[in-house]
Amino acid sequence: MFVDYAKIFLQSGRGGDGHVSFRREKYVPNGGPDGGDGGRGGHIIFEVDPGSSTLMDFKHRRHYKAKPGEPGGKKRCHGKDGEDLIIKVPKGTIIREVESGKIIADMHQNDDRKIIFKGGKGGKGNQHFATATRQAPKYAEKGRDSKEYWVTLELKMIADVGLVGFPNVGKSTLLSMVSNAQPKIANYHFTTLAPNLGVVTNKYGKAFIMADIPGLIEGASEGVGLGHDFLRHVERTKVIVHVVDVSGSEGRDPVADILTIQNEINQYNPEILETKPQIIAANKMDIEGAQENFEKLEQTFSEMKVIPISAATNNNLQELLEDIAKLLETVPKEDIIFEADFEEIYEAKDSFTIREIEEGYFVVEGVGVEKMVGYTSLDTEKGFAFFQKYLRDKGIINALEEAGIEEGQIVRIYDIEFEYYK
């Protein structure tokens, strides 16, 4: 079964906690802190599987979680990093974050391997928090939280040329006559339920990939019928070939069919028709009454070339292939890539937390506080004045007072420790 869309839950691994312990050896009764750091949580990694062509596996399994990092141990033992979770997808899969709808990654190359969500960092053990005035810290850092997101997987077939049209107009027959593909062909609607790919070579040796995309019905842009299953694959093609039954043998108007298809594509994504050259393959010219409709197509779509063909009898197919090859010369040679625009939501740089880990000993943590400490020199009068101003401006002093701190009690901000005075 062909599946080109799935919704799954991803969770990277949480970082392991730092450890609190003290060196205990014979003849060393008062050893220093030796708590080890926690291990990093496992990453969520996506990898292209060249042998896969469907997202079927994701219909049976919806939740994917990487392993957490192990906590640190005694004697400065570092916790083991969490095992990364590698998820394999077909080439052409686009990963989107559900809530924002933004693209996280486009897995468009055979060897693509991308870290989608990183595991949480491991916490530091108490060995890092010893100072000259506090040589036995009973505090270690917690591991950073994991990242959790619902994402969608969308498979967009990578092809140079896309055959589009209503059901039963001869797209599959055309592909079978000009390529090595062997699509299922029958005289009933929706024979093609999944895109078929074939390599086409014209008489001049020009080779390109052609896709027979599932038939379209009116309302596809709103998800009616095969709907987005059709339109999703058109986005990745470089040239659009409208295949129409020019004979009108099933009571269809080929002019109206093309206008409907163009309208549905525009409703889905207006950039498709703006950026991709189009050509019309007027099929079934060997049937009586086709000539009149062919002339109407030429008059209505004067900006596009209309090629009369008969896929069933192999008539004029080489001319069609030559014109398609010429159009391909006018477009970029590179695969169509969807740029990532998703940005992870990180802890606000000005946010912080305050904890009293033992009586009279307060710890301040936060991304912005950590960075501020990293680039501020507290050995100079100017640097220390900036440090004090930062604590006041960011509300840290007020928060400490609300937490019940009293004069002379200790405040720790990562590797800086000081006494609090008003």
N, C-alpha and C positions, 0 to 999 in steps of 0.2 A: 504493500500500500504506500502511495506517495503522500507524504505530509510535508508541507512547506511553512508551517507556522506552529509555534509552541510557546507556552508561558510557563516559566519555572522560577523557583525560589533559590537564591544563592546566599550562602553565608560563609565568609572566610573564618579562619581560626582565631580564637581569642589568644592574646599573649599570656604566657605563664607568669605567675606572680613571683616577685623577688622573695628571697628567703631570709628569715631572721635566725641567726645562730651565732655562737661564739666559740672560739678555739678552745678546745679542752684536751690538753695533753699532760702526760706525766711531767712533773716539775714545772708546769706552766699553769698555775692555778687561776690566773686572771688574764687569759688570752683575749685578744681583740676580736672584733666582729669578723665573721668569715662566711656570711650568707651569700649564696650564689645568685646570679641573675636568672630570670625566667626565660624560657625559649620563645622564639617568634612563633606566632600562629601561622597555620598553613595558608598559602595563597590559593585563590581561585584562578586557574589557568585554562584558557581555551586553545585548542589545537585543531588544525585542519586535518581531516582524514580523507586522503585522496580517493579511497575506495568507497566512500559513502556518498549517497545522492538524495537522502531523505532525512527528515527530522523525526521519523517514526519512533525511535527509541525514547524520545522525550514525552510521548503520549502515555507511557507506562510508568515513568518515574518523574516526579515533579519537584522534589526537594533535593538539593545538593549542598553538603556541608563539609568544609575542610576541617582537619583535626586541629585542636587547640595546642598551644605550646605547653610543655611541661614546666612546673614550677622549679625554681632554683633549689639547690641542696646545700648541705653542710660542706665545709672545707672548700668554699668558693666554687662548688660544682655548678656548671651552667646547665640549665634545663634544656632538654632536647627540643629542637624546633618541631612544630607541628607538620605533619605530612601534607604536602601540596595536593590539591584535588585537580586532576587534569580531565577536562571534558572535551571530547572529540565531536566535531561538527563537520558537515559537508562544506566544500569550497563554495563561497558566495553567501555565507550566512552572516546576517547583520544582527548585532546584539543591541537591544534598546532597553533603557530603564523605563519601567512601566509608568511611574507617576509623572515624570516630565516628558516622556516620549522621545527623549534625546538619545542619540547614537553613542554607544560605549565603544564599539569596535566593528570593523568590517573585515571579516575573515575571507579575503579575496585572493590569496595566493596559496599555492600548494603546500608551502612550508611555513605558513603563518603559525606563530605560537605567541600568545599575548597574555600577560598577567592582567586580569580584569579587575579583581579586588585583592589588595594585599592583606595579609594577616596582621593582627595587632602586634605591636612591639612588646617584647618581654619586659617585665618590671625589674628594676635594679635591686640587688640584694643589699642588706644593711652594711656590707663592707664598704659601700660607696659613701655612707653618710656619717662616718666618724670624723670628728674634729678634735682640735686640741683641748677644747673645753668640754666636749661630750664624747668620751671615748667608747661608750657602750650603747650605741643607738639601738633601741628596740623597735625600729621602724624600717620597713622595706616598701618598695614601690609596687603597686598593683600592675598587672599586665593590662595593656590597652585592649579595649573592647573589639569584638569582631565587627565586620560590616555586613549588613543584611539588606538585600534588595530583591524585589521581583523584577524579572527581565523577560522580554519577549525575544524569541529567535525567529528571524524571517529569512527564508531561503530565497534568494533572487538568482535565478540561473544566469550564468555568464555566457553570453553569446554575442556574436557580431551582428547577426540579423535575426529579427523576430517576425514570424509569420502571424498576422492577426486577422481575425475575421469571425463571422458568425459560425455556428456549428454547421458541419456538413457542406462547406463550400469548397473543400478539396485541399486543405492545408497539409494534412497527413500524406495524401497522395503525392502532392508536389514534393514534400521532403523526401519521400521514399524514392522518387524518380531521379533526384539530383544528388543524393548523398548515400552514405553507407548505413543510414538509419533504417530500422524496420518497425515503424509504428503500426499499431493495430488499426486496420481500416475496415469500415463497414458502412452501409447506407442507413445509418440512424444517428440521431442527434447525441452529442456528447460521447462519441467514441473515444475522444482524447480527454482524459481526466487529469493527465500530468504532462508537463512539457517534455517533448522529445528532442534530443540534440543529434545533429548530424554534421559531419565534416564535408563541405562542398568544395569541389575544384572545377573551375571552368576550363575551357579549351586552351586558355593561355597560361594555365598553371596557377592561377590565383586561388588560394585556398582560404576559406573562412568557415566559421561555425554558425550554423543556422538552427533556430529553435522553432518548433511547431508548438505554439502556446495555446492552451485550452480555449475553446470557443467562448465568445462573449454574448451576453444577452443584455437587453436594456435594463438599466438599474444596477449594473455591475459596480459602479463607483460607490453605491450605497450597500454593497455586499450581497446583492441579489444574485442567485444562481452561483456560478463559480466565482463571480465577483472579484474580490481582491486576489484570489488565486491566479486570475488572468493578469490583472493590472500590475501586480508585484513584479512579475518577470519582465514586463515591458521596460521597466526603469533601467535595467542593466544592459539592454541591447543598444547598438549604435545606429542601426538603420531599421526602419519599420516598413514591412511589406504588407500592404492591405491585399488580402486574397478575397475576391468576390466571385459569386456565381453570376456571371454576366448573362447567362441564358434566362435567368428568372424561372428556372424549371420548377422551383418549389414555391412560386408565387411571391418571391422576395424582389424588392427594388434595390439593385446594387448601389445606386447613388445614395438612397436613404440609409443603407447599411453602413457605408463609409462615414456619413455624417453622424450617425449614431455612435459609432466607435470613437470617432474623434471627440465627440461630446463627453463620452464616458471617461476617456483618457484625461481630458481637460478637467473634469470634475475631480478626478483622483489626484492629479499632479499636472498643473498647466505647463510646467517646465519641459515635460516630455516632448510635446509636439513643437515647442519653441526651439529645442536644441537638437532634435534628431531628424535627418532627412527621411522623406517618405516616397514610396513608389507603389503603384497599383498593378497587381497581377490579375488581369481580367480572365478568369478561368472559365472553362467549358465553352470556348469559342466554336467548338465543333458541333454544337447543338443549335438547331434552327431558332432564329429570333435573337441571337446573341449580338449581331452586328449593330442593331438599333440601340441597344443598351450601351454598347461599347462607345458609340459616338456621343451619347449623353454623358458618359464618364469623362471623355476628353474635354467636352465643353464645360462641365461643372468644375473639374479639378485641373484647370489649365496650368496651374503652378507645379503639378506633379506629372511625371511621365507615366502613361498607361500602356502596359505591355499586354497584347493579346496572346493568350496561351491556352493549351489544353494539356493539363497534367496527366490525364489518363492516356493520351496518345503520344506524349512526349513531344508535342509540337511547340516550337519556338522557346523552349526552356533555356537554351544556351544564350539567346539574346537577353532574356531576363537576368541570367547570372552575370553577364557582362555588364549590364547597367547597374546591378547591385554592387559589383566590384568597383565600378567608377565612383559610386556614392561613398563607398568605404574609404576611398582615397581622400575624400574631403573631410573626414572626421579624424580625431586623434587616434593614434595607434594603441595607446595604453588602455587597459581595462578601466571601465567606469567604477570609480571608488567613491563611497559615501564617507565623508569626513566625520570623525568623532567630534561631538560637541557637548558631551556630558561631563560635568564637573562634580566630583564627590563633595558632599557636605561635610566639612570638617568642623571640629569644635571651634566656636568663635574665638578669635585670637585674644579677645579681652575677657573671656570667661575664666573663672577660677573657682576653686573649692577650698574650704578651710575645715580641717579636722583637728580635734584635740585628742591626740593618740595616747597621751597619758597626762596626768594632772599637771597643769601649768606648762605643757609642751604642745605648741600648735604648728601644724604643717599647712603651708599654702601651696597648692598645685594648680597648674593651668598652662596652656600652650603659650599664651602671650607672656606670662610671667617667666617661663623657662627661657624664652628667647631674649627677654629684657636682661635677665641675669647674665646670659651668654655674651652680650655685646656691651655691658656696662662695667667699667673699671671702678671698683669700690675702694681702691687704694688711694684715690685722689679725692680731694675735697669737692671738686666739681662733680665727679662721678657719683660720690655718695649723696650729694644734694639732689642729683637727678633721680637717684634710686628712691629717696624719700618722697620726692614730688610725684613719682610714678605711683607709689603706694597710696598716696592721698587721692590723686586724680582718678585712679581706677576703682576707688571705693574699698580698697583692701583694708585700710586702717579702720574705717567704719565697720566693716564686716568682722574684723577681729574683736572690736569692742562689743559688737552685738553677740559674738560667740562667748563673751565673758572673760576676755583676757584682762589681766591685771598687771600693773607696773612690776618690772623685774622678771616677768615670765618669758619663756623662750619662744621665738618664732623661727621656723626653718622654711626657707625657700630653696628647694633642691640642695645645693651644696653650700648655701650660705646660712649661717645661724647667728642670730642677734637677740639681745634683750629688748623688750618693749618698754618704752617710756613715752609719756605724753609730751 
